[in-house]
Amino acid sequence: MSIADQDRPRARRGFAAMNPERRREIARKGGASVPGEKRSFAKDRDLAASAGRKGGEASRGGGRREGEETPES
């Protein structure tokens, strides 16, 4: 950042630029965009657990156990 940039106030962006009533209107909606029948993880614990395991395996980071080989980069 240059010295000239430090003197200027930063422009408000996103939610900070909205008026409070507009922010409340958006916040009120919460997760309403997804119908209840589509929220399968909330209803099926086993499905959520298996999806979490699948994501953990794909992340290449967590879940390694002692003695397992790691792929060479």
MDAnalysis code that builds the backbone (N, CA, C; Angstrom):
import MDAnalysis as mda
import numpy as np

u = mda.Universe.empty(219, n_residues=73, atom_resindex=np.repeat(np.arange(73), 3), trajectory=True)
u.add_TopologyAttr("name", ["N", "CA", "C"] * 73)
u.add_TopologyAttr("resid", np.arange(1, 74))
u.add_TopologyAttr("resname", ["MET", "SER", "ILE", "ALA", "ASP", "GLN", "ASP", "ARG", "PRO", "ARG", "ALA", "ARG", "ARG", "GLY", "PHE", "ALA", "ALA", "MET", "ASN", "PRO", "GLU", "ARG", "ARG", "ARG", "GLU", "ILE", "ALA", "ARG", "LYS", "GLY", "GLY", "ALA", "SER", "VAL", "PRO", "GLY", "GLU", "LYS", "ARG", "SER", "PHE", "ALA", "LYS", "ASP", "ARG", "ASP", "LEU", "ALA", "ALA", "SER", "ALA", "GLY", "ARG", "LYS", "GLY", "GLY", "GLU", "ALA", "SER", "ARG", "GLY", "GLY", "GLY", "ARG", "ARG", "GLU", "GLY", "GLU", "GLU", "THR", "PRO", "GLU", "SER"])
u.atoms.positions = np.array([
    [0.843, -1.171, 0.000],
    [0.000, 0.000, 0.000],
    [0.887, 1.232, 0.000],
    [0.593, 2.175, -0.883],
    [1.404, 3.381, -0.951],
    [0.942, 4.391, 0.096],
    [1.751, 5.409, 0.305],
    [1.424, 6.448, 1.290],
    [0.143, 7.176, 0.894],
    [-0.051, 7.418, -0.396],
    [-1.254, 8.110, -0.860],
    [-2.511, 7.306, -0.542],
    [-2.443, 5.981, -0.626],
    [-3.589, 5.127, -0.320],
    [-3.935, 5.163, 1.160],
    [-2.970, 5.358, 2.023],
    [-3.218, 5.363, 3.459],
    [-3.983, 6.609, 3.897],
    [-3.842, 7.710, 3.188],
    [-4.505, 8.953, 3.553],
    [-5.989, 8.958, 3.191],
    [-6.376, 8.200, 2.180],
    [-7.767, 8.178, 1.725],
    [-8.600, 7.248, 2.596],
    [-9.815, 7.652, 2.958],
    [-10.689, 6.721, 3.680],
    [-11.145, 5.618, 2.727],
    [-11.296, 4.419, 3.246],
    [-11.713, 3.295, 2.404],
    [-13.210, 3.357, 2.148],
    [-13.600, 2.993, 0.951],
    [-15.021, 2.981, 0.592],
    [-15.698, 1.787, 1.261],
    [-16.916, 1.990, 1.704],
    [-17.661, 0.893, 2.314],
    [-18.171, -0.010, 1.209],
    [-18.089, -1.318, 1.439],
    [-18.485, -2.284, 0.427],
    [-19.418, -3.316, 1.032],
    [-20.159, -4.012, 0.194],
    [-21.011, -5.099, 0.640],
    [-22.060, -4.659, 1.644],
    [-22.183, -5.443, 2.735],
    [-23.190, -5.140, 3.745],
    [-22.924, -3.805, 4.433],
    [-21.687, -3.415, 4.557],
    [-21.356, -2.150, 5.212],
    [-21.917, -0.965, 4.438],
    [-22.068, -1.097, 3.132],
    [-22.569, 0.001, 2.310],
    [-24.098, 0.065, 2.300],
    [-24.767, -0.996, 2.774],
    [-26.229, -1.025, 2.761],
    [-26.800, -0.268, 3.954],
    [-28.013, 0.202, 3.779],
    [-28.663, 0.833, 4.922],
    [-29.120, -0.263, 5.894],
    [-29.270, 0.052, 7.165],
    [-29.593, -0.966, 8.177],
    [-30.883, -1.728, 7.893],
    [-31.877, -1.065, 7.323],
    [-33.140, -1.755, 7.039],
    [-32.944, -2.836, 5.986],
    [-32.151, -2.565, 4.973],
    [-31.871, -3.557, 3.921],
    [-31.105, -4.740, 4.504],
    [-30.147, -4.477, 5.403],
    [-29.392, -5.568, 6.055],
    [-30.331, -6.446, 6.870],
    [-31.258, -5.826, 7.613],
    [-32.214, -6.601, 8.417],
    [-33.112, -7.447, 7.527],
    [-33.526, -6.901, 6.380],
    [-34.384, -7.629, 5.455],
    [-33.681, -8.896, 4.955],
    [-32.416, -8.778, 4.622],
    [-31.652, -9.932, 4.143],
    [-31.426, -10.931, 5.278],
    [-31.078, -10.443, 6.455],
    [-30.807, -11.318, 7.593],
    [-32.056, -12.084, 8.018],
    [-33.213, -11.461, 7.893],
    [-34.469, -12.101, 8.274],
    [-34.720, -13.359, 7.457],
    [-34.251, -13.373, 6.222],
    [-34.476, -14.527, 5.348],
    [-33.667, -15.743, 5.792],
    [-32.535, -15.524, 6.411],
    [-31.728, -16.621, 6.940],
    [-31.507, -17.731, 5.925],
    [-31.885, -18.949, 6.291],
    [-31.732, -20.101, 5.394],
    [-33.017, -20.450, 4.686],
    [-33.916, -19.503, 4.549],
    [-35.231, -19.781, 3.984],
    [-35.197, -20.147, 2.511],
    [-34.089, -19.926, 1.837],
    [-34.041, -20.216, 0.409],
    [-34.030, -21.716, 0.121],
    [-33.724, -22.527, 1.121],
    [-33.678, -23.977, 0.933],
    [-34.914, -24.588, 1.610],
    [-35.776, -25.261, 0.829],
    [-36.960, -25.860, 1.434],
    [-36.592, -26.994, 2.393],
    [-37.415, -27.231, 3.366],
    [-37.147, -28.228, 4.396],
    [-36.852, -29.619, 3.862],
    [-37.561, -30.036, 2.817],
    [-37.343, -31.397, 2.286],
    [-35.978, -31.545, 1.613],
    [-35.321, -30.432, 1.300],
    [-33.995, -30.482, 0.680],
    [-32.872, -30.482, 1.713],
    [-33.195, -30.259, 2.985],
    [-32.182, -30.223, 4.033],
    [-31.963, -31.625, 4.578],
    [-31.410, -32.487, 3.751],
    [-31.305, -33.900, 4.097],
    [-30.345, -34.171, 5.255],
    [-29.284, -33.378, 5.396],
    [-28.335, -33.631, 6.477],
    [-28.965, -33.377, 7.837],
    [-29.891, -32.463, 7.920],
    [-30.550, -32.174, 9.184],
    [-31.441, -33.330, 9.615],
    [-31.898, -34.112, 8.665],
    [-32.808, -35.217, 8.966],
    [-32.099, -36.561, 9.056],
    [-30.988, -36.714, 8.375],
    [-30.325, -38.024, 8.291],
    [-28.883, -37.916, 8.777],
    [-28.671, -38.284, 10.023],
    [-27.347, -38.175, 10.646],
    [-26.301, -39.040, 9.941],
    [-26.700, -40.245, 9.527],
    [-25.752, -41.143, 8.855],
    [-25.306, -40.577, 7.509],
    [-26.228, -39.963, 6.786],
    [-25.886, -39.348, 5.502],
    [-24.890, -38.208, 5.710],
    [-25.119, -37.404, 6.747],
    [-24.205, -36.300, 7.047],
    [-22.828, -36.833, 7.435],
    [-22.783, -37.889, 8.217],
    [-21.507, -38.464, 8.646],
    [-20.730, -39.021, 7.458],
    [-21.429, -39.705, 6.558],
    [-20.724, -40.278, 5.404],
    [-20.217, -39.177, 4.471],
    [-20.990, -38.111, 4.325],
    [-20.539, -36.986, 3.491],
    [-19.320, -36.319, 4.120],
    [-19.309, -36.189, 5.430],
    [-18.157, -35.616, 6.118],
    [-16.912, -36.463, 5.954],
    [-17.083, -37.770, 6.043],
    [-15.951, -38.681, 5.841],
    [-15.411, -38.557, 4.426],
    [-16.327, -38.534, 3.449],
    [-15.922, -38.423, 2.052],
    [-15.151, -37.118, 1.816],
    [-15.631, -36.015, 2.384],
    [-14.938, -34.738, 2.241],
    [-13.584, -34.747, 2.921],
    [-13.504, -35.395, 4.073],
    [-12.231, -35.486, 4.789],
    [-11.197, -36.283, 4.019],
    [-11.643, -37.334, 3.371],
    [-10.720, -38.144, 2.566],
    [-10.229, -37.357, 1.356],
    [-11.101, -36.560, 0.786],
    [-10.752, -35.799, -0.411],
    [-9.880, -34.592, -0.098],
    [-9.867, -34.149, 1.168],
    [-9.154, -32.914, 1.498],
    [-7.639, -33.076, 1.531],
    [-7.156, -34.284, 1.588],
    [-5.721, -34.577, 1.596],
    [-5.011, -33.989, 2.810],
    [-5.704, -33.733, 3.863],
    [-5.048, -33.121, 5.003],
    [-5.289, -33.882, 6.284],
    [-6.502, -34.007, 6.663],
    [-6.824, -34.608, 7.946],
    [-7.018, -36.102, 7.839],
    [-7.079, -36.720, 8.986],
    [-7.416, -38.130, 9.035],
    [-6.286, -39.087, 8.774],
    [-5.082, -38.624, 8.606],
    [-3.971, -39.554, 8.402],
    [-3.657, -40.241, 9.713],
    [-3.404, -41.509, 9.636],
    [-3.095, -42.270, 10.845],
    [-1.622, -42.597, 10.883],
    [-1.139, -42.866, 12.060],
    [0.267, -43.198, 12.236],
    [0.603, -44.432, 11.416],
    [1.717, -44.357, 10.706],
    [2.172, -45.493, 9.916],
    [1.693, -45.473, 8.474],
    [0.762, -44.610, 8.136],
    [0.303, -44.536, 6.749],
    [1.313, -43.790, 5.912],
    [1.470, -44.229, 4.679],
    [2.378, -43.553, 3.757],
    [1.685, -42.323, 3.193],
    [2.440, -41.264, 3.001],
    [1.900, -40.068, 2.353],
    [2.450, -39.992, 0.941],
    [1.628, -39.554, -0.008],
    [2.106, -39.458, -1.401],
    [3.199, -38.405, -1.528],
    [4.200, -38.716, -2.335],
    [5.287, -37.780, -2.585],
    [4.815, -36.682, -3.518],
    [5.193, -35.447, -3.250],
    [4.793, -34.318, -4.115],
    [5.745, -34.161, -5.256],
])
